[in-house]
Structures are given as C-alpha cells and as structure tokens.
Amino acid sequence: MKLSKDDAAEVALAALLDVLASILVPLEITPARLAQIARASFVKASATHARMRSSGRPHLARIAALTGLSRAEVKRVVAANYSFGPRDLESSPRAIRVLHAWRSSKDYAREGRARSLRVTGPFPSFESLCREYSGDIPHKVILKELEGRCRVKLRKKRTWVSAVGATRSGVGLHRDLSNLVFAASLIGEFSTSEKILLRRKERIRSSTEIQESYFESAIASRVTELLDNLPELFVTNKNVPKSRKCVNVYTLVTSSKKVHKLRG
C-alpha cells in the first residue's frame, strides 16, 4: 500500500531519529531532554514564518498555530531568546539521577562525598539507594550502567561499591560529539535544497581477491587526496583575492552494511 505524504514523512523521520538516538544515548541525552531542545527549535523555526510585518517581532499566535504549543509556552521560549535552558535532573538518565542522589543525600554521603556502600542489603546500601531514587529500575541495571560509564568501582569481590569521578574517555566523547556536529551540519545543508549541486550515494564493490582492509583504506585515501586538491583546482596563485563564491563538500566513507528498509 502506498504511503500518504504525511505517513511517508513520519516514516522517514523515524528512520532519522533511529540514527540520531544511537548518537544521543552515549551522550546522555534522554527523550525528555530532546523534547525540551526540540520545543525551542520548533518555535525558532516557526518564528521565521510568523513575524509581524510592522515590528518584525514574532507573531506568537501564529507560532502556536504552527507548532501546536500554547501561546504561553511560545511566549516563554521567545522571551528566553529560544533558549532550551540548562539540563535538569529530571531529564537526565536514571543512572545519573541515582549518582546525584548518592552524592547529595545526607543518608548516603558525607561532606559532599558519596560513601562506599554494600551492593545489597539493608539501608544504607546501593540497593536501598536505588529503591529510593531509581524508580522501577532494578539496582543491578543501575549498577551495570554506572560501571559501563566508569562512574563506580567495585571492591571485595563485587560486594562493595564506591562512586568515582572518572567519566567516559575523552576519545569516545569527542567521537560522538564530532558525529553529532557533522550530522547537524549536513542536514542543515539539506534544508536549502535549491542550493544542492550534487547529492549522490555510491556503493563500490571489490573483488574477493582483495583484502577488505586494503580496499577500504585505498578508497578512503583516494577520496582524501581528491578533497585535498580541490582548493587548488581553480585558484593556483595564493595572492589572488579569495572569491565570495564557494561550495561546501561533505564526504563520508563507511564500511558497507546491509541496508535496512524504512519501517512503516
């Protein structure tokens, strides 16, 4: 059955969010926090289509009509200059909320420092901490999450746990942030479709006689070489004033994976 225009847009959006979520989860961005940021972005985008002709100020009622938000909510976002505000504890991952309570609750901390706790057992223990602050999430799941984020250290054959100040490795965090920034910039270019000069995806197959790692490295090297030479293609004299006319080139070379169809 052929999808309607609205259905097709939502299916494509769901596919985009599937990819975006895989980047945001390691960055500790929750659906609640994403909703806060999205609300400000929707108001900001709608404001460009709903400005008063005389004053140039955003027309709050029209923005509310476009976004489905109340006029009071639109007014609050516009008054804050489209800011989505600092991250609050309620919009943080559940494991981070438990960690915050561990360090701030007088029952589980001393002078602002989290006490070492037995993993299980009566109060005070990590199990009782999670019973108070993790909602319906079992303490074993919270412990695994914090351990994976390098926020805790287990001792005495994993019967005691301590909170530590270590966070994710700088390399992993930088990679995820770089991916998010690149994706945002690329999608931003798609918003001005009339300026797109080329949009193409090419799947390159190799012979089974060529080693995969060599094939991938060779393709990436050739593309990099092409990009390195592009700036010199039209301007060979460095003293020539730079032209205002320019193009943006985005390049992404990945290992080929099975293509998943858009879910419907």
C-alpha positions as a Markdown table, in Angstrom:
| # | Residue | x | y | z |
|---|---|---|---|---|
| 1 | Met | 0.0 | 0.0 | 0.0 |
| 2 | Lys | 1.3 | 3.4 | -1.0 |
| 3 | Leu | 2.0 | 5.7 | 2.0 |
| 4 | Ser | 0.4 | 9.1 | 2.1 |
| 5 | Lys | 2.5 | 12.2 | 2.1 |
| 6 | Asp | 2.2 | 12.6 | 5.9 |
| 7 | Asp | 2.9 | 8.9 | 6.6 |
| 8 | Ala | 5.9 | 8.9 | 4.3 |
| 9 | Ala | 7.3 | 12.0 | 6.1 |
| 10 | Glu | 6.9 | 10.3 | 9.5 |
| 11 | Val | 8.5 | 7.0 | 8.4 |
| 12 | Ala | 11.5 | 9.0 | 7.1 |
| 13 | Leu | 11.6 | 11.0 | 10.3 |
| 14 | Ala | 11.5 | 7.7 | 12.4 |
| 15 | Ala | 14.5 | 6.4 | 10.4 |
| 16 | Leu | 16.4 | 9.6 | 11.0 |
| 17 | Leu | 15.6 | 9.5 | 14.7 |
| 18 | Asp | 16.7 | 5.9 | 14.9 |
| 19 | Val | 20.2 | 7.0 | 13.8 |
| 20 | Leu | 20.1 | 10.2 | 15.9 |
| 21 | Ala | 19.2 | 8.2 | 19.0 |
| 22 | Ser | 22.2 | 5.9 | 18.6 |
| 23 | Ile | 24.4 | 9.0 | 18.8 |
| 24 | Leu | 22.5 | 10.7 | 21.6 |
| 25 | Val | 22.3 | 7.8 | 24.0 |
| 26 | Pro | 26.1 | 7.7 | 24.7 |
| 27 | Leu | 26.0 | 11.5 | 25.1 |
| 28 | Glu | 23.4 | 11.0 | 27.9 |
| 29 | Ile | 20.7 | 12.9 | 26.0 |
| 30 | Thr | 17.3 | 11.5 | 27.1 |
| 31 | Pro | 13.9 | 11.7 | 25.2 |
| 32 | Ala | 12.8 | 14.2 | 27.8 |
| 33 | Arg | 15.8 | 16.5 | 27.2 |
| 34 | Leu | 15.4 | 16.0 | 23.4 |
| 35 | Ala | 11.8 | 17.2 | 23.8 |
| 36 | Gln | 13.0 | 20.4 | 25.6 |
| 37 | Ile | 15.5 | 21.2 | 22.9 |
| 38 | Ala | 13.1 | 20.3 | 20.1 |
| 39 | Arg | 10.4 | 22.6 | 21.5 |
| 40 | Ala | 12.8 | 25.6 | 21.4 |
| 41 | Ser | 13.9 | 24.6 | 17.9 |
| 42 | Phe | 10.3 | 24.3 | 16.6 |
| 43 | Val | 9.4 | 27.8 | 18.0 |
| 44 | Lys | 12.6 | 29.3 | 16.5 |
| 45 | Ala | 11.9 | 27.8 | 13.0 |
| 46 | Ser | 8.2 | 28.8 | 13.1 |
| 47 | Ala | 9.2 | 32.4 | 14.1 |
| 48 | Thr | 10.9 | 32.9 | 10.7 |
| 49 | His | 7.5 | 32.3 | 9.1 |
| 50 | Ala | 5.4 | 34.3 | 11.6 |
| 51 | Arg | 6.9 | 37.7 | 12.0 |
| 52 | Met | 4.8 | 40.9 | 12.3 |
| 53 | Arg | 5.1 | 43.0 | 9.2 |
| 54 | Ser | 5.4 | 46.3 | 11.1 |
| 55 | Ser | 7.6 | 45.5 | 14.0 |
| 56 | Gly | 9.4 | 42.4 | 12.8 |
| 57 | Arg | 8.6 | 40.6 | 16.1 |
| 58 | Pro | 7.4 | 37.0 | 16.1 |
| 59 | His | 3.6 | 36.6 | 15.9 |
| 60 | Leu | 3.0 | 34.4 | 19.0 |
| 61 | Ala | -0.4 | 33.2 | 18.0 |
| 62 | Arg | 0.8 | 32.1 | 14.5 |
| 63 | Ile | 3.7 | 30.3 | 16.0 |
| 64 | Ala | 1.4 | 28.5 | 18.4 |
| 65 | Ala | -0.8 | 27.6 | 15.5 |
| 66 | Leu | 2.2 | 26.1 | 13.5 |
| 67 | Thr | 3.7 | 24.2 | 16.4 |
| 68 | Gly | 0.7 | 23.1 | 18.4 |
| 69 | Leu | 2.1 | 24.7 | 21.5 |
| 70 | Ser | 0.1 | 27.0 | 23.7 |
| 71 | Arg | 0.7 | 30.8 | 23.4 |
| 72 | Ala | 2.0 | 30.9 | 26.9 |
| 73 | Glu | 4.7 | 28.3 | 26.1 |
| 74 | Val | 5.6 | 30.0 | 22.9 |
| 75 | Lys | 5.9 | 33.4 | 24.7 |
| 76 | Arg | 8.2 | 31.8 | 27.3 |
| 77 | Val | 10.5 | 30.3 | 24.7 |
| 78 | Val | 10.6 | 33.6 | 22.6 |
| 79 | Ala | 11.3 | 35.6 | 25.8 |
| 80 | Ala | 14.2 | 33.3 | 26.6 |
| 81 | Asn | 15.6 | 34.0 | 23.1 |
| 82 | Tyr | 14.8 | 30.5 | 22.0 |
| 83 | Ser | 17.0 | 29.0 | 24.7 |
| 84 | Phe | 16.2 | 25.5 | 25.9 |
| 85 | Gly | 17.7 | 26.1 | 29.3 |
| 86 | Pro | 20.2 | 24.1 | 31.4 |
| 87 | Arg | 19.7 | 20.3 | 31.8 |
| 88 | Asp | 17.7 | 19.5 | 34.9 |
| 89 | Leu | 17.9 | 16.3 | 36.9 |
| 90 | Glu | 14.5 | 15.1 | 35.8 |
| 91 | Ser | 15.6 | 15.0 | 32.2 |
| 92 | Ser | 18.8 | 13.1 | 32.9 |
| 93 | Pro | 19.3 | 9.3 | 32.5 |
| 94 | Arg | 18.1 | 7.3 | 35.6 |
| 95 | Ala | 21.6 | 6.1 | 36.5 |
| 96 | Ile | 22.8 | 9.7 | 36.6 |
| 97 | Arg | 19.9 | 10.7 | 38.9 |
| 98 | Val | 20.9 | 7.9 | 41.3 |
| 99 | Leu | 24.5 | 9.0 | 41.2 |
| 100 | His | 23.5 | 12.6 | 42.0 |
| 101 | Ala | 21.4 | 11.4 | 45.0 |
| 102 | Trp | 24.2 | 9.3 | 46.2 |
| 103 | Arg | 26.5 | 12.4 | 46.3 |
| 104 | Ser | 23.9 | 14.8 | 47.7 |
| 105 | Ser | 21.7 | 12.8 | 50.1 |
| 106 | Lys | 22.8 | 13.1 | 53.8 |
| 107 | Asp | 21.9 | 9.4 | 54.2 |
| 108 | Tyr | 24.4 | 8.3 | 51.5 |
| 109 | Ala | 27.1 | 11.0 | 51.5 |
| 110 | Arg | 29.4 | 12.7 | 54.0 |
| 111 | Glu | 30.6 | 16.3 | 53.4 |
| 112 | Gly | 29.5 | 16.1 | 49.8 |
| 113 | Arg | 31.3 | 12.8 | 49.1 |
| 114 | Ala | 29.5 | 9.6 | 48.3 |
| 115 | Arg | 30.0 | 6.9 | 50.9 |
| 116 | Ser | 31.2 | 3.4 | 50.0 |
| 117 | Leu | 28.1 | 1.1 | 50.1 |
| 118 | Arg | 27.4 | -2.5 | 50.2 |
| 119 | Val | 25.9 | -3.6 | 46.9 |
| 120 | Thr | 23.0 | -5.4 | 48.5 |
| 121 | Gly | 21.4 | -5.5 | 52.0 |
| 122 | Pro | 19.5 | -3.2 | 54.3 |
| 123 | Phe | 19.8 | 0.6 | 54.5 |
| 124 | Pro | 22.3 | 2.1 | 53.7 |
| 125 | Ser | 23.3 | 0.1 | 50.7 |
| 126 | Phe | 23.4 | 0.6 | 46.9 |
| 127 | Glu | 20.2 | -1.5 | 46.7 |
| 128 | Ser | 18.4 | 0.8 | 49.1 |
| 129 | Leu | 19.7 | 3.9 | 47.3 |
| 130 | Cys | 18.2 | 2.6 | 44.0 |
| 131 | Arg | 15.0 | 1.7 | 45.8 |
| 132 | Glu | 14.6 | 5.3 | 46.7 |
| 133 | Tyr | 15.9 | 7.1 | 43.6 |
| 134 | Ser | 15.8 | 4.8 | 40.6 |
| 135 | Gly | 12.0 | 4.4 | 40.3 |
| 136 | Asp | 11.2 | 0.9 | 38.9 |
| 137 | Ile | 14.7 | 0.2 | 37.6 |
| 138 | Pro | 16.5 | -2.7 | 39.5 |
| 139 | His | 19.7 | -1.8 | 41.3 |
| 140 | Lys | 21.6 | -4.4 | 39.2 |
| 141 | Val | 20.7 | -2.5 | 36.0 |
| 142 | Ile | 21.7 | 0.9 | 37.5 |
| 143 | Leu | 25.0 | -0.6 | 38.8 |
| 144 | Lys | 25.8 | -2.0 | 35.3 |
| 145 | Glu | 25.1 | 1.3 | 33.7 |
| 146 | Leu | 27.3 | 3.3 | 36.1 |
| 147 | Glu | 30.0 | 0.7 | 35.8 |
| 148 | Gly | 29.9 | 1.0 | 32.0 |
| 149 | Arg | 30.2 | 4.8 | 32.3 |
| 150 | Cys | 33.2 | 4.3 | 34.6 |
| 151 | Arg | 31.3 | 6.1 | 37.4 |
| 152 | Val | 31.7 | 3.4 | 40.1 |
| 153 | Lys | 34.4 | 1.0 | 41.3 |
| 154 | Leu | 33.5 | -2.4 | 42.8 |
| 155 | Arg | 35.6 | -4.0 | 45.6 |
| 156 | Lys | 35.7 | -7.0 | 47.8 |
| 157 | Lys | 34.6 | -9.5 | 45.2 |
| 158 | Arg | 31.9 | -7.0 | 44.0 |
| 159 | Thr | 30.2 | -6.8 | 47.3 |
| 160 | Trp | 31.1 | -3.1 | 47.9 |
| 161 | Val | 30.8 | -0.2 | 45.5 |
| 162 | Ser | 32.3 | 3.3 | 45.5 |
| 163 | Ala | 31.5 | 6.3 | 43.4 |
| 164 | Val | 34.4 | 7.7 | 41.4 |
| 165 | Gly | 35.0 | 10.9 | 39.5 |
| 166 | Ala | 36.1 | 9.3 | 36.2 |
| 167 | Thr | 33.9 | 9.8 | 33.2 |
| 168 | Arg | 33.9 | 8.5 | 29.7 |
| 169 | Ser | 37.1 | 8.5 | 27.8 |
| 170 | Gly | 37.9 | 11.8 | 26.0 |
| 171 | Val | 38.3 | 9.9 | 22.7 |
| 172 | Gly | 34.9 | 8.3 | 22.8 |
| 173 | Leu | 33.2 | 11.5 | 23.9 |
| 174 | His | 34.9 | 13.6 | 21.2 |
| 175 | Arg | 34.0 | 11.0 | 18.5 |
| 176 | Asp | 30.3 | 11.1 | 19.4 |
| 177 | Leu | 30.2 | 14.9 | 19.6 |
| 178 | Ser | 32.0 | 15.1 | 16.2 |
| 179 | Asn | 29.5 | 12.8 | 14.6 |
| 180 | Leu | 26.6 | 14.8 | 16.0 |
| 181 | Val | 28.1 | 18.1 | 14.8 |
| 182 | Phe | 28.8 | 16.7 | 11.3 |
| 183 | Ala | 25.2 | 15.3 | 11.1 |
| 184 | Ala | 23.7 | 18.6 | 12.1 |
| 185 | Ser | 25.8 | 20.5 | 9.6 |
| 186 | Leu | 24.9 | 18.0 | 6.8 |
| 187 | Ile | 21.2 | 18.1 | 7.5 |
| 188 | Gly | 21.4 | 21.9 | 7.7 |
| 189 | Glu | 22.6 | 21.9 | 4.1 |
| 190 | Phe | 19.6 | 19.7 | 3.0 |
| 191 | Ser | 17.3 | 22.4 | 4.4 |
| 192 | Thr | 18.3 | 24.6 | 1.5 |
| 193 | Ser | 17.7 | 22.0 | -1.2 |
| 194 | Glu | 17.7 | 24.6 | -4.0 |
| 195 | Lys | 21.4 | 25.2 | -3.4 |
| 196 | Ile | 22.4 | 21.5 | -3.6 |
| 197 | Leu | 24.7 | 20.9 | -6.6 |
| 198 | Leu | 25.1 | 17.1 | -6.1 |
| 199 | Arg | 23.6 | 14.5 | -3.8 |
| 200 | Arg | 24.8 | 11.0 | -4.5 |
| 201 | Lys | 25.5 | 7.7 | -2.8 |
| 202 | Glu | 27.8 | 5.2 | -4.5 |
| 203 | Arg | 28.3 | 1.6 | -3.4 |
| 204 | Ile | 31.7 | 0.3 | -4.5 |
| 205 | Arg | 32.2 | -3.4 | -4.7 |
| 206 | Ser | 35.6 | -5.1 | -4.6 |
| 207 | Ser | 37.0 | -8.3 | -5.8 |
| 208 | Thr | 37.1 | -11.2 | -3.3 |
| 209 | Glu | 40.8 | -11.4 | -4.1 |
| 210 | Ile | 41.4 | -8.0 | -2.5 |
| 211 | Gln | 41.8 | -7.8 | 1.3 |
| 212 | Glu | 38.9 | -5.8 | 2.9 |
| 213 | Ser | 41.2 | -3.5 | 5.0 |
| 214 | Tyr | 43.3 | -2.7 | 1.9 |
| 215 | Phe | 40.3 | -2.0 | -0.2 |
| 216 | Glu | 38.7 | 0.3 | 2.4 |
| 217 | Ser | 41.9 | 2.2 | 3.0 |
| 218 | Ala | 42.5 | 2.7 | -0.7 |
| 219 | Ile | 39.1 | 4.2 | -1.3 |
| 220 | Ala | 39.4 | 6.5 | 1.7 |
| 221 | Ser | 42.9 | 7.6 | 0.6 |
| 222 | Arg | 41.7 | 8.4 | -3.0 |
| 223 | Val | 38.8 | 10.4 | -1.7 |
| 224 | Thr | 41.0 | 12.3 | 0.8 |
| 225 | Glu | 43.5 | 13.1 | -2.0 |
| 226 | Leu | 40.7 | 14.5 | -4.2 |
| 227 | Leu | 39.5 | 16.7 | -1.4 |
| 228 | Asp | 43.0 | 17.9 | -0.6 |
| 229 | Asn | 43.5 | 19.0 | -4.2 |
| 230 | Leu | 40.1 | 20.7 | -4.7 |
| 231 | Pro | 41.0 | 24.0 | -3.1 |
| 232 | Glu | 43.9 | 24.4 | -5.6 |
| 233 | Leu | 41.8 | 23.3 | -8.6 |
| 234 | Phe | 40.7 | 26.8 | -9.6 |
| 235 | Val | 43.0 | 29.1 | -7.6 |
| 236 | Thr | 46.7 | 28.4 | -8.1 |
| 237 | Asn | 48.0 | 31.8 | -7.2 |
| 238 | Lys | 47.9 | 32.3 | -3.5 |
| 239 | Asn | 48.0 | 36.1 | -4.0 |
| 240 | Val | 44.7 | 36.1 | -5.9 |
| 241 | Pro | 41.9 | 37.5 | -3.7 |
| 242 | Lys | 39.5 | 34.9 | -2.5 |
| 243 | Ser | 36.2 | 34.8 | -4.3 |
| 244 | Arg | 33.0 | 35.1 | -2.3 |
| 245 | Lys | 31.5 | 32.2 | -4.3 |
| 246 | Cys | 32.2 | 28.9 | -2.7 |
| 247 | Val | 30.8 | 25.4 | -2.3 |
| 248 | Asn | 30.6 | 23.1 | 0.7 |
| 249 | Val | 31.7 | 19.5 | 0.2 |
| 250 | Tyr | 30.7 | 16.8 | 2.7 |
| 251 | Thr | 32.4 | 13.4 | 2.5 |
| 252 | Leu | 31.6 | 10.2 | 4.3 |
| 253 | Val | 33.2 | 6.9 | 3.5 |
| 254 | Thr | 31.9 | 3.9 | 5.5 |
| 255 | Ser | 32.2 | 0.2 | 5.5 |
| 256 | Ser | 29.2 | -1.2 | 3.6 |
| 257 | Lys | 26.5 | -2.8 | 5.8 |
| 258 | Lys | 23.2 | -4.4 | 5.0 |
| 259 | Val | 20.7 | -1.7 | 4.0 |
| 260 | His | 17.6 | -1.7 | 6.3 |
| 261 | Lys | 14.3 | -0.7 | 4.8 |
| 262 | Leu | 12.4 | 2.2 | 6.3 |
| 263 | Arg | 10.0 | 0.9 | 8.9 |
| 264 | Gly | 6.3 | 1.5 | 8.2 |
